[in-house]
Amino acid sequence: MAEANLRDVDAEISNLIDEENRREHETMRLIASENYASRAVMEATGSCLTNKYSEGYAHKRYYEGQAVIDQVEELAIARLKKLFGATAAIGGEDDIHVNVQPYSGSPANLAVYLAFCQPGDVIMGLGLPAGGHLTHGHSVSITGKYFKSVPYGVRREDHRIDMDEVRKLALENRPKVIWAGTTAYPRTLDFPAFRAIADEVGAILAADIAHIAGLVAAGEHPSPFGIADVVTSTTHKTFRGPRGGMIFSKKQHAAAIDKAVFPGLQGGPHNHTTAGIAVAAKEALQPAYKTYAKNVVENAKELAQALVEKGFAVTTGGTDNHLMLIDVTSKGIGGKPAAQALDRAGIVANYNAVPFDPRKPFDPSGIRIGTPAVTSRGMGKAEMRTLAAWIDRVVASPTDEALIAKVAGEVKELCQKFPAPGLRV
Ligand SMILES: *Cc1c(COP(=O)(O)O)cnc(C)c1O
């Protein structure tokens, strides 16, 4: 039994994994937060490292038998320092502390609160309806319940973050932490401007680069390193590692962050994930990764432009990063039925609120589209044009199942030509 493989032990789960492998292979992944981890990353995460308990940090553990685990964690940290240290405006590798133990992006952000805040403290972040993340103080999140959240927004005129409003709210409310990070925002963030405001009010500046970590690493988005006090991220979005989280901080905050992650919030780290992060960091240090990140942004710009040409209302008129928000109501359809029709056509995105959305969050006006995954498959500008044409056809006739089936067939055909990294074909 212990030697038997998955197929023999559990055919149901094995079949479901095969089914998901087929779905991922044959459909167009446009969910902006998703990507394809490489086979190497998945091998590391599917390894015996999942068996080991290692509460604590390298050379300061609460269990014996850490000879290998310490090396895995130290390798992950060294590679991440090298990768992101190169992007630091000041400080460099020597002033970066890295914690790779957060179980995911949300726990990484909770560690920042635990390190710097008391319950009831004021915190500021981009509001969820404007493209911010739940963990930056949204009312349904623990971060909005345990802290006094003062969200900032985007300007009505151009849907860009209003730094004047950020400053005004910060001066009025004196937050402990200011978040600079987004989950559905198509433009770059002005980290130096956030820094100046944080300094003016004595706040900790926390940059959350969950979505853009890969772009930052490759120099395709301005870096918050050397500017923010702390930088949090997921490891599975543009970064293209396993599902996980990481926290970078200036050395002066190292002890507070480490204590917050363990024993403050978590028990044993997921060592198999740490190994996967180390592999992803090694991949991100290769020249090919720079090209990848550059292509992600170029593809997003091309797709946004092609959609604008087809009359779609692309928020802010385009994108600087890997994603775009499209208000589809001008095409006579809501975001949810549009996303559902696209899904039936093999084009997988998500419905999303647009800034100042008059509709309900569960039935909003927009869809969010990102290029990290299709770029990992090697698709380029020509395929982005094809995608825009498919999206246009489906959104124009969301109940024409014959047309949708025809598009699904074409999507499948194109996907066969661009096998996704990590999948079995
Ligand atoms: C995705 C995301 C997170 C949370 O990551 P999970 O791994 O889903 O917990 C946090 N912050 C931002 C900005 C994100 O986009």
The ligand as an SDF file (V2000), in Angstrom:
LIG
                    3D

 15 15  0  0  0  0  0  0  0  0999 V2000
   -3.7250   37.3070   -4.0890 C   0  0  0  0  0  0  0  0  0  0  0  0
   -3.4420   38.4260   -3.1580 C   0  0  0  0  0  0  0  0  0  0  0  0
   -3.2520   38.2110   -1.7830 C   0  0  0  0  0  0  0  0  0  0  0  0
   -3.6050   36.9200   -1.0650 C   0  0  0  0  0  0  0  0  0  0  0  0
   -3.0260   35.8110   -1.4610 O   0  0  0  0  0  0  0  0  0  0  0  0
   -3.6160   34.3620   -1.0720 P   0  0  0  0  0  0  0  0  0  0  0  0
   -2.4560   33.5010   -1.3650 O   0  0  0  0  0  0  0  0  0  0  0  0
   -4.8070   34.1550   -1.9410 O   0  0  0  0  0  0  0  0  0  0  0  0
   -3.9620   34.3840    0.3800 O   0  0  0  0  0  0  0  0  0  0  0  0
   -2.8480   39.2780   -1.0050 C   0  0  0  0  0  0  0  0  0  0  0  0
   -2.6660   40.4990   -1.5380 N   0  0  0  0  0  0  0  0  0  0  0  0
   -2.8830   40.7470   -2.8380 C   0  0  0  0  0  0  0  0  0  0  0  0
   -2.6440   42.1200   -3.3620 C   0  0  0  0  0  0  0  0  0  0  0  0
   -3.2910   39.7230   -3.6890 C   0  0  0  0  0  0  0  0  0  0  0  0
   -3.5340   39.9940   -4.9650 O   0  0  0  0  0  0  0  0  0  0  0  0
  1  2  1  0
  2  3  1  0
  2 14  2  0
  3  4  1  0
  3 10  2  0
  4  5  1  0
  5  6  1  0
  6  7  2  0
  6  8  1  0
  6  9  1  0
 10 11  1  0
 11 12  2  0
 12 13  1  0
 12 14  1  0
 14 15  1  0
M  END
$$$$
